[in-house]
Each structure stands twice: as structure tokens, then as C-alpha cells.
């Protein structure tokens, strides 16, 4: 898997991508889908896409680091619903 680019342009792109995902998530929940179902589908979509691009082993190695990243608050997003 490629090294994460922390440049300004890469951060803007990641922020824009996250906004698209969060908007779709909010729309799905608004339409009545259970947030747990949306979460499971999003994780499946992300992992299957990454596996198609990088293969199972590199994605498994990346996934092994997720518990610590979660505990470190890396995925904690404070958002305001409008």
C-alpha cells in the first residue's frame, strides 16, 4: 500500500472524500437505514476496494493497526447535523 501523503493537497482531497461519505451516510440514515447497516456496508465497501487494489495481505497488515489508531482517537469525528 502506498505511503500516506500528508501534503496540503492530499489533506484537502481526503477531507473532500470524507465529506462525500458523511453526506451519503446522513442521507441513508435520514431515509431510514439503520446506522449499523450503513457502517457495515461502508466498511465492506472500503475493505473490498482496497483488497482489489492492493491485495489481501497488505490490507490485513493495515487492518492490524486499526485498534490502536481507534484508541488514539484518529477516527473520532465531531460533526454537527444540520
SULZIZI-V648343 format. One record per helix or strand of 3 or more residues. SS is the DSSP state (helix for helix, strand for strand). FROM is the first residue (numbers start at 1). LEN is the number of residues. If there is no record, write none. Layout:
SS/FROM/LEN ; SS/FROM/LEN
This chain:
helix/8/23 ; helix/35/20 ; helix/56/9 ; helix/66/6
